[in-house]
Amino acid sequence: MKKINPIILIAIVLIGGFLAFKIMSFLGCYVRIEDVDKCWKLTSW
């Protein structure tokens, strides 16, 4: 198995964490408000 560059590994973890945070924020908002359009605007870029 080839070693992964630590900088690339850190970037993958940060990007993955950011996306997971966005998804959890959207789902939490959807459970409370139940309006996809409003939640999309709140949690999108």
C-alpha positions in Angstrom: 0.0 0.0 0.0 1.3 3.4 -1.0 1.7 6.1 1.7 -0.7 9.0 1.5 0.8 12.5 1.6 -0.2 14.0 5.0 -1.2 17.3 3.4 -3.6 15.6 1.1 -5.0 13.5 4.0 -5.6 16.7 6.1 -7.3 18.4 3.1 -9.6 15.3 2.6 -10.5 15.3 6.3 -11.2 19.0 6.4 -13.4 18.9 3.2 -15.2 15.8 4.4 -15.9 17.4 7.8 -17.1 20.6 6.2 -19.5 18.7 3.9 -20.7 16.5 6.8 -21.4 19.7 8.8 -23.4 21.2 5.9 -25.4 18.1 5.5 -26.2 17.9 9.2 -27.1 21.6 9.3 -29.5 21.1 6.4 -31.1 18.0 8.0 -31.5 19.7 11.4 -33.1 22.7 9.7 -35.4 20.5 7.7 -36.6 18.6 10.8 -37.4 21.9 12.5 -38.9 24.0 9.7 -39.9 21.4 7.1 -39.3 23.8 4.2 -36.7 22.6 1.8 -36.3 25.9 0.0 -35.7 28.0 3.2 -33.3 25.4 4.6 -31.4 25.2 1.3 -30.9 29.0 1.3 -29.8 29.0 4.9 -27.3 26.2 4.7 -26.0 26.7 1.1 -22.9 28.8 0.4 
